[in-house]
Every structure is written in structure tokens, then in C-alpha cells.
Amino acid sequence: MRLTEAEIPFGFKMTELGPLPEEWRVVRLGEVGEVITGRTPSTARREYWDNGTIPFITPPDLDGRPIRRANRTITKEGLKESRPLPRGAVLVSCVGYIGKIGVTDVDLTVTNQQINAIIPKNMNNWFLAYALMHEDDLLANRARMTTVPILNKTNFEKVPIPLPPLSEQRAIAHVLRAVQEAKEATERVIAAMRELKKSLMRHLFTYGPVPADQTDRVAMQETEIGSFPAHWRVVRLGEVAEKPQYGYTASATKEPVGPRFLRITDIQNDQVNWSTVPFCAIEDDSLEKYQLRRGDILFARIGATTGKTYI
């Protein structure tokens, strides 16, 4: 919804991008740097690819972070058939999935033709990257909708972006980079904790609750499900739990027409955000049968997530 003149905050002005500080300008991407569309060396020429060391960046490599490596590499011979990019180039996927972003963080890289690169001039590269992340819908809307969406170089260069003074660009980029780096550090800690958990589970379900330096004292046995302590038994799931119950089949809705309707996709990283779980309509007699109770173990029995569990 467009603001009226009276609704625009003091010190701001209305632009095609919405209200912006009065000292900011709106410019086109082609005005803030050189735009380079990538190129793929012939895959039939093995000398362009075999034992290459130069990152060859494609859209799957773009995740909003500094790019130091890629899934594929090319050789110096392949580089002659590509368009080299320096450190600090801002990369944007413009074919297929529109708007994936990355910033090169090594001295020499190349991209395929699905990516446009911007070599900024008198503009902070990370501010530009974040501005483009913020405008992902605008980028998608500028793409030509064919079987595969395409944002060609000409239209890409015409995309409007905000341009504050350079000092403000640096300050904004610094804050957003700090937040992103903190998020990435947290993700690394979480990943490390998951690996630790896996390691502990392997130990506990193999030797039991004994210290790692005392495993040689544990009498072991070989069973149909592997090695574990000799005093343990192998039983069937039906011996230690009530009969498994399939989940209820219904259409999910955002309207509170009944209880929350938990789906396997609602379980992410061993957690459920119950505020986003939809509802479903269900008769009282069926509710008694299908209602979950504290301590129930949920198990995905079909599909790509088979084996996923939640308590």
C-alpha cells in the first residue's frame, strides 16, 4: 500500500522503492558497477576441467555468504574460455531460480551463464549484496517468464537499488555482516552438537553407559542388529509399545476448526513451531482414537523422510 504525502516520516521521501531517507538516491544496477554474465567452457574439452583449481560457480553455490570454493573447478586453459572475476564481485542468479546471492572471497573465480556478476565501483559490495537480497521479489518480477524464468543482462542492469552515502553503506553492511556471522557461528555450534550427539548415541547403543576408556571391559554379543552388551536382549517393537497407530487423514486449514494437525513437515531440527501448525476438522469419536498424548513417539513411515522421529 502506497503511503500518502502526509504519512511519509520526516526526513524521508517517496521513491519507486518506497520511502527512503532524503539524502539517499535510487540508481540502476548498471550505474554502480560493471555487469558480467558468466560463460561455461566446453565440457567436451577435458583440459578445461580435469584437475582444475579455479572455482567455477553455479547457482547451487550461492547462499548469501562469502564464496571461497565451488562444487566444480576449471583449469587455466578453461579460464581462457571464461570471464574471470575478482575478489568482492557480487553474484546474482538470473536464470531459473532468480535472486540467489553470493560475494566472491578469493582472488579469482568464474561463473556459468546463469549468473550475472557485478564489479562495484564506489559502492560497498556487501551493502549491494544485502540490498539485492532485500529486493528478491523485485528481481523475480523483472524476469522474463518463459519455461525457465530469465532475467537478462539488459533488464538486470535496469533494476533500481537504493544508494546511500558510502559511509552509511559501510555501516549498514557491517551490522548485517555481524548478524550473519553470528548466525553462521551458531549454526556451526549446532552442527557440532549434532555430531557429538550421534557419536554419543553410537557409543551408548554399542557399549552402554560406560566411559570410553572402559569399553574393553564390556562383555559383548553379536546380534541381528549389531554388537551390544551381552546382558542386553533383542525384542520386537510390539513387545515394548502399544500397537502402532497410523495418523489421521484430513485436509489442513489455517482456520481453527478443530485440533492442531501435525504433519511430518512441521517437524524441523527435532522441534515443532506449534504456532504455524494448521488445524483440521475431526469427529469426536475419531479424536479419541487419533489424539496425540505427551510421550508419544511419532515416526515417519513413508516418503523421503521415512525414519524421522519426534517425541
Disulfide bonds with the S-S distance in Angstrom:
none
